[in-house]
Amino acid sequence: MKALPRSSRAPALRVGPVSLPVRARAVATTVAGVVLLVVFVTGDLATGEVDIGLGAAFRALVVGDNPTHALLIREFRLPQTAVAVLSGAALGLSGALTQTFARNPLASPDILGVTRGASLAAVVVIVGATPGGYGAGLVEGALQRVGLMPAALAGGLASAALLWLLAWRHGLDPRRLVLVGIAAGAALTAITQWLLVVASIEDVASAQVWLFGTLNGRGWDHVVPVAVVLAVVFPPALLLIRHLNTIQLGDDAARGLGVRLQRIQLLTLLAAVLLAAAAVSAVGPLDFVAFAVPQIALRLTGGSRPPLVASMVCGASLVVAADLVCRIVLPPGVPAGVVTAGVGAPGLIWLLARANRRNSV
């Protein structure tokens, strides 16, 4: 095969032995997304029950010349905005990884039921009791001591393991993975709803707000776990890019090019589950972020697969924008998940309609 001229090749970013292709359109989209994210973050910090203006919010964050504004921004609003940025980035990266290795735009953590498993485990901790009050005492105390983050993480990993076992048949077929994931997600949702029926009214109210995906009242204790998971998972995810590009050629072609397909699929799914579970444990299941954001980033960058970094930036921008809409437009207390669902649900309908048109041609 004749080699492409040097001028037509995409430039590459080299970090030691690792070489990553860099396309101008993807870089421009990512930079524009970062600028938009900064605007949203500044607006989110400046808006609330007490509006202080964009300039005052920026000065309070950077300089701190006004003690009252500095306290308001740094101690109350900045943690919530930081959670929005990190959770959106984690969900965007999780969705991009899942859709890439499955080669299916429907294969996102929320569609596959991974976030449903994390939500089920978290709801068990929130209601803090066994169904109907049986065994309340020791079991309730043990559940409360487990904590929301470890419970959501364990629930996400357990649902992913179940999904892998049910979808595996001499390999992992992307279509079977989506179908099994939808069925598993429906079953996990049914169990979650049953727990809410038998729980006390106070616990149900708390769980329902959390299940919609809320950023209200988030503090630094919610920021740290998501930041740690994102910092740990992001570098290995970048190292998987070369293998994920090869997988786009098909399973047989990837094996022929030396890709250890099962190992790469397992590592990719594990990274996606960790990211989704961390985000769910902090803000609840923000529906359709992991599903819609990679497809938005894909169309903005014009690549062959959802871009990882651009998906992170778009995810962070979407969640912060949702929080800003909740503060400015919607009544107080409305969870951000209502806004993200309003954005993502039409995207799901559009993808299904697009797939039907392709199949009918």
N, C-alpha and C positions, 0 to 999 in steps of 0.2 A: 504494500500500500504506500502510495506516495505521501510523504510528510507535508503537512501544511506549512506555508510560508511563515516565517517568524512573526511578521507583522499581523497575521490573522489569528495568532494564538492569543488566548486570554492570559494576561499577566498573572503571576503566582506570588503569593506571600509565603516566604520560607521562614520557618521557626525550627532551627536545628535540622533534623532529618525529615520534618513534616513540611509538605508543600500544599498550599491551598489555593485553588483558582480564585481570582478576583475579577469580577466583571464590573464595568463602569456603571451600568444602569443599577445594579444591585447596591453598589457603594453610594450612588447618588440618592437612591430611595431610602437607604438606611440613615444617611446624614439628614435628609429632609424629615424623616420620622423622629430623629433625636431632637431636632429643632422644634417640631410640633409638640413633642413630649415635654420639653422645657416650658413651652407656653402653657400647656395644660397644667403642669405642676405648679407653676407660678400662680395661675388663676385659681387652682384648687386651694393653695395656701392663703390666698387673699380673700376667699369667699367663705361665708359662714353666717352665724347669727350676728357677728360683728364684722362688717366689711371694712377692710383697712386699705384697700387699693393695691395695685400690682407693685408700684414702686416701694411702698412702705413694707410690703411683704418681702420683697427682695432684700431690702436693707436690713430688716429684722433677721432674715436668715443668714446673711453674709456678715453684716457689720454689728448688728445688735445695739444700735445707738438709742433705741427706744426700749427700755426695760419691759414695759407692758406688752408691746408688740412682740418682743423677743420671747417672752414667756408663752404668749398665746401661740406663736408659730412653732417654736422648738419643742414645747412640751405637750401640746394638744393636737395641732394640725399636722405637723411634720410626720409623726409616727403613722397616722392614718394614710397620708399620701405615700409614704415609703412602702407601706404594706400593699397599697394599690399598684405601685410600680413593680415591686418584686413579684407579687402574685400574678399580675398580667404577663410579665416576662416569663415566669415559670410555666404558665399555661400555654403561652404562645409557642415556647420551645418544645413543650411536651406534645402539643398537637402536631407540630412540624415533624418531629421524630416519628410519631406513630403513623402519620399519613405517608411518610416517605418509605418506611420499611414495609408497610402493607401495600403500597402503591394504590391507595384508595382514598379519595377525599372524604369519605364517610368514616374512616377509621381514626376517630379522635377519642381521647380518654372518656369523655362524657357519653359518646355514642356507644362505645364498647363496654360501658358499665364499670370502668375503673373508678371513676369519681363516685359512682353509686355505692361501691363497696366501701370506699373511704367515708362516705356520708353515713352509711349504716353503722359503722363502728363508732363514729363520732356521736351519733344520736344515742347510741347505747350509753355512752359516757355522760351525755347531757341529761338524759332522763334519770340516769344513775340508779336504776333498779331493774330487776328481772320482771318479766311480764306479770301483771296482776299483783305485784308486790310479793311474789313467792321468793323466799330466800333473801329479802331486803337486808339488813344487817351487814354481815361480812361481805357478801357479794357487792352490795352497794358501795361500801367503803373502799373495797378493792378497785372497783371501776373508777371511782372518783380519783383515786391515787394514781391510776394509770396516766391520766392526762389526755387532752384532746389531740395533740400532735402525734404521740406514739400510737394512739388508737387509730387515727385516720391513716397513718402510714401503714400500720399492720393490715387494716381493712383494704387499702388499695393493693398491697402486695398479695393478699389472699385472693382477691377478686381477679387479679392478673394471672395468678397461678391457675386458678380454676378455668379462666378463659383459655389459657395455653393448653391445658389438658383436654378440654372439650373440643378445641379447634384443631388439635394435632391429629393428623392421619397420614403417616409417611411423609410428613412435611407440613408446612403451615401455609394453607391456601388463603389468600386475602379475602376472598368472597365469603368463605366459611367463617373466617375470623369475625367479620362484620355481623353476620347472621347470628352466630353464637353470642357475640357481645350484646346485641340488641335484646336477645332473649334473657341473658343473664342480668342485664341492667333492669329489665322489667321485673324479674323475680326479686332482685335486691330492693327495688323501689317498693314492691308490695310488702316485703318484710318491714321496711322502714315505716310505711304507713300503718301497719299493724301495731308496731311499737308505740306510735303516736296515739293510737286509739286507746290502748290500755294504760297509758301513762297519765300522770296527774296533769291537771289543766295548766299549772304554772310551768312545768317542764315542757309541755307541748308548746306553749307560747314561745319559750326561749328557743326550742328546737326549730319551730317553723320559721322564725326570723332568720336563724342561721342557715336553714335549708334553702332560702331564697338567695343567699350570697350577700352578705352585708359587710360594709367597711366601717360602720358606726362604732365608735368606742375602741378602735384598735390602738394598741400602745406598742412600746418598744419590745415587750415580751412576745408580741406576734411577729415583729420584724426579724428578730435574730434567727429563728429556725428556718424561715424561708430563705434568708440570705445565705445561711450556711449550706443548705441543700443546693441552692443555685450555684454557689461558688465551687462546690465539690463536683457537681454533675456537668457543668458547662464545659470545662476543658476536655474531658473524655468525649463529650458529644461532638466537639470540633474534630477530634481525631477520627470519629466515625464517618466524617463527610465523604472521604474517598471511597469507602466501602458502600455507603448509601448511594453514591452516584453510580457505582457498578451494578448494584441491585436493581436499578431502574431498567437495566437491559433484560431482566428476567432471571429466574432462578437458575436455569441451566447455563446461561451465559455467565452469570456471576460465579458459579462453581467452576466453570471452565477457565475463568481468569484467576482462579486461586482464592476466591473469597470463601471463608468458612461460614457458610450461610446461616446455619443454626446458631452459632455463637454470636454472630453480628445481630441477628434478629433478637436473641435473648437479651443481649446487652442494651440494645436500643429500647426494647420494651421496658427493661428494668429502669433505665434512665427516665423514660417518659412517666412511668408509674411514680417514681420518687418525686419528680417535679410536680405532678398533678396532686399527689397526696399532701405534699407540703403546702401547696396553695389552698387546697380544700380545708386543711386543718386551721389555716389562718383566717380565711374569709368565707368558708362555705363553698358549695358548688356553684361557681359563677358559670351558669350554663352558656354553652355555645362559644365561649372565648377560645378554647382550644380547638374547636371545630372551624369557626369562621376566620380567625386571624391568619392561619397559614395560607388559606385560599386567597385572602385579600393580599397578603404579601407576595404570593406567587404571581398574581396578575399585575401587581405593581412592578415587580422586578423582571418579569418576562422570562423566567427560567424554566427548567424542565421538572423541577421538584420544589416543594416549599422551602424557602431559604430559612436557615436557622436563626441567624442574627437579626435579619429583618423581621422575622416572626416575633422575636422577643420584643423588639422596639414597638411593633404594631400592637402587640398584646398589652404592653405597659400603657401605651397611649389610649387604647380603648377602655381599659379599666379606670384610669384616671379621669378620662372624659365622662365615663358613666358616673363616677363619684361627683364630678362637677355638675352634671345634669341633675343629680339627686339634690344637690345643695341649692341650685338656682331655680329649677323649673318645677320639680315635684314637691309634694308636701313633705314636711319633716318626718324622718323615720323610714321612708321608703327605701328598701335595700337596693344596692347597685345591680344585683342580679336581674331585677326587672328590666333594666335598661339593656344589659348585655343580651338577655333573651329576646328583647324586641329587635335587636340588631341581627342576632344569629339565626333566629327562626326563619325569617324570609330567605336568608342565605341557604339554609337547608332545603327549603322548597324549591329554590332556583336550581340547586345542584341536582335534585331528583328530577325536575322537569327537563334539565339539560341532558341527563343520562337517558331519559325516556326518548328524547328526540334523536339521540345518537343511535339507540337500539332500533328505532323504527326506520332509520335510513337504510 
